[in-house]
Amino acid sequence: MRVRTNAFFVSTRGDRLKHASVQIPFQRLVRELGLLRLSPHHGPRPHDLRHTFVVRTLLDWYRFGVDVQRRLHLLSAYLGHTDPAATYWYLSAAPELMAIVAERLEPGRRGAVVSSLAPTLQAFFIDRLGQQRAASPHTVAAYRATFRMLLSFCHEQIGTPPSRLCIDDLGPELIAAFLDHMESARGNSVRTRNARLAAIHSFFRYAALQHPEHAALIQRVLAIPHKRHERALVAFLEPAELEAILAAPNQETWIGRRDHALLVLAAQTGLRQSELTGLRCQDVHLGPGPYVRCHGKRRKERLTPLTRRTVRVLRAWLLERGGQPTDFLFPSRQGGCLSPDAFGRLLHICAASAARRQPSLVGKVVTPHVLRHTCAMELLRRGVDTSVIALWLGHETVQTTQIYLHADMSLKERALSLTAQPNTKVVRYKAPDALLAFLSGG
């Protein structure tokens, strides 16, 4: 079929859909489903789907205690109404809205009243994160996961459903117990615990402006400190280990060739996992001065040059991959974006396979971020300045790159050689006997 229009929905002939092309199938579905006529004048129409969306949105707002008057102009703009008065019509035309008001007036119907937490939490995600801060989808997803786990934990501890929780229920003692539960029961690291606490602090700072009557409790929650943790040396791969992992995918299959190209690009550029999986075909430039364009943290766009080996691998992959410029460079089996779990799983499989040929990989935990550290260490060993490495990796500050200086033992050995006494030769101690070597290693 040849499409002859820019319309989103097209007919079987490739033209723009006409009114009758929508109305006739809709009426046939109505008859097959046995839907009753909505009035003596007409039955269900396609336009009634638009009315249903508006009424359901208003019903949800009322049920969750959202300030409808503040949000109505947003709904009006979403519907394309030139006059907000056209949207006010739904408030009087929906009997269900009046039923909700009547339920709230009934004595003893506390189940119809929503607590102050639900609308405040919803406004936090819509107003603060969505409109005021324009937070990235990754930030919103992390915050949503935090509060799903927090509300579920509160429900288990005090027996109150999440929709009935009040801000007073989220005291500092309960939140501290939740953070401890994250570490003990779920096995989260201290870094993850602190990330969850940062999301909770962000919400309570917003709640302080909306509910000053809870200022004392909010101040106590905001006083919960981040937990200190040990800073281990960064893990990275030696050149032989990296080559063993890059050779692990089975390049006789489409998936194996995709994995090989993905790992080669990750090891050479040091892109983050989300940056790699979000790459599109149009982000790769293989002409003179080849580079890859990515969108990193804090919405920063950066260009990373490519080596001849990476260009050769990507050129072969793009030729096989085909597709449109806006398609994902490394798609999943279904053609969508490769998930973080899938990336981590394929790297784990490749590392396990490579460990059979490279024994030093046995016991090493190889994650996508380890490839990023490996790229940084390779640049450092080749004499690249830390400020340039910070630009290469997309670090916010040069201080973040200093961790690689602590991890490189060869740099420390060169520094030690500069402090040697004159006319002395610096050598490593070698035990004359295997048993002494074993005891020295202890």
Order of alpha helices (4+ residues) and beta strands (2+ residues): alpha-alpha-alpha-alpha-alpha-alpha-alpha-alpha-alpha-alpha-alpha-alpha-alpha-beta-beta-beta-alpha-alpha-alpha-alpha-alpha-alpha-alpha
